[in-house]
Amino acid sequence: EMLPNVGDKLTEASNEGETSEAADNGWGQSSRLLMTLAKECNMYIVGGSIPEKCDNKIFNTCLIINPRGEVVGKHRKVHLFDIDVPGGICFKESDTLTAGDGVTHFDVDGLGKIGIGICYDIRFPEFAMLLTQHYDCKILIFPGAFNLTTGPAHWELLQRARAVDGQCYVMTASPARTSPPNDDDETDTKSKYPHYSAWGHSTVVSPWGEVIATCDEDPAMVVTDLDMSKVDEMRMAIPTMKQKRNDLYRLVDG
């Protein structure tokens, strides 16, 4: 089970008591709920992402929980969403969040190694290459919440690019889209945070770069079977990982 990104909406959560998870005081309510559900349903859960407070810093964090309800991985978003698209959207996630400093992967019997990124992480091919080439991940998972500017232009494109680059499956989960409130909605005018419309379109892409499952912007569940032999077939047929020119360029794990 894979859940969506919290969304690039967290802006002023540095005030005391405003984050949903306080890591320095143990697991928070959201984390405990995911642990319980993973155990009850006997499945892995990639828990989207939630704000995590640790040492007076706030991270955008994804927990990976096994069928025994144990946390087997924790990814803190590495690349922060600081952009300014003329006529589109301006956002500076680093005003609130701190970037993580590591890559995250975990093993699942029958599937192999699975790598994790969060939203903006998908734009960085070197990050994905570390997971697929240094750690032999055969699936990359990115909870994400692209907006209505970058979503239609880049959401599917980036997933297909990372799948072809890494010769792996790429899976994404996005929040459903919600409509902006009416101008006369007093609830929104009193809200501390502006409305954020996610692009939606949770998707699964094959190692060949084909979209094999997807949905639209409405609430939905995407279910598909993964034929892991397709990963090995792709890597044998077009063996780019064995054809690197390390005399000209090299990927280094920092």
Salt bridges, closest charged atoms under 4 A:
ASP8 OD1 - LYS77 NZ 3.05
GLU16 OE1 - LYS53 NZ 3.08
GLU18 OE2 - LYS192 NZ 3.10
GLU52 OE2 - LYS74 NZ 2.97
GLU52 OE2 - ARG76 NH2 2.81
GLU70 OE1 - ARG68 NE 3.14
GLU93 OE1 - LYS77 NZ 3.00
ASP121 OD2 - HIS75 NE2 2.96
ASP121 OD1 - HIS79 ND1 2.81
ASP136 OD1 - ARG235 NH1 2.98
GLU156 OE2 - ARG160 NH1 3.85
ASP165 OD2 - ARG162 NH2 2.84
GLU217 OE1 - HIS201 NE2 3.91
ASP232 OD1 - LYS138 NZ 3.21
GLU233 OE1 - LYS230 NZ 3.81
ASP247 OD2 - ARG245 NH2 2.64
